[in-house]
Amino acid sequence: MQDLSHSPAPQPEPRPHPPRYSLARFMLSHPLHLVALGFGSGLSRAAPGTVGTAWAWLAYLVMQLWLTQAQIGIVIAVSLVLGWLACAVTARNMGVADPGSIVWDEVVAMWIVLWLAMPMGFWGQLIAFGLFRFFDAAKPGPVKWADRSFKGFGWRGGFGIMFDDLVAAFCTLLVIAFWRWL
């Protein structure tokens, strides 16, 4: 018979993802984390990229109420640079090269799609949303190349997080342009 009195207590299994309240605390610990996590839209348990893209769509419609097209272009340009930095810092602090909760890349890319494709009615915007989500999630051809080309941490990793979504936005805009050309 074995003596089990000295055996260690069973250890709990590690969680595959940190609990959401920890991510919320993490998000609020640094302004760049708040940006990278899409002001909380990246905290969604299901499909944070889709939730971030939906948040971007809504935010764009609100921006249109108060800003001119040129001003929205400036917001997008600043958001690209800020997003590069925010994604690099947040990924480094999370210790994950491209965490799913970082959604600023989806936000800026969707803003670019809407900024260049508007005016469109609701159905056109919904199609643009769906096309972008397809290219971002399925990562066909050039999007897959962009996703694989810049991995890691630091400036390269931050750029990589943003770059594949910019390529997905470009593919979305190509499809919209072709659709309008027909």
Disulfide bonds with the S-S distance in Angstrom:
none
